[in-house]
């Protein structure tokens, strides 16, 4: 291989891999931050995970995955949660404070 390779990749491929990795990390952090916000709101309202899961019409274990950042929240659940806590969807998504 010539010196134009970086490991097994051409420089351009290496840059794409770095960008993909950074986006993946940002997405994981975003999901985790949303989960933390959901847990914070739930505790503020003294709700149990079961109560919120029942409100959302999902299993408690799936709701728990939202809080743990192991499952991405879909738009339907996001809107229901915003209504439950009387906040904006942006607030839950940590886009801005209410």
Secondary structure, DSSP 8 states (H G I E B T S, - for coil): --TTEETTEEHHHHHHHHHHHHHHHHHHHHHHHHHHHHHHHHHHTT--HHHHHHHHTS-HHHHHHHHHTSS---HHHHHHHHHHHT--HHHHTTSS--
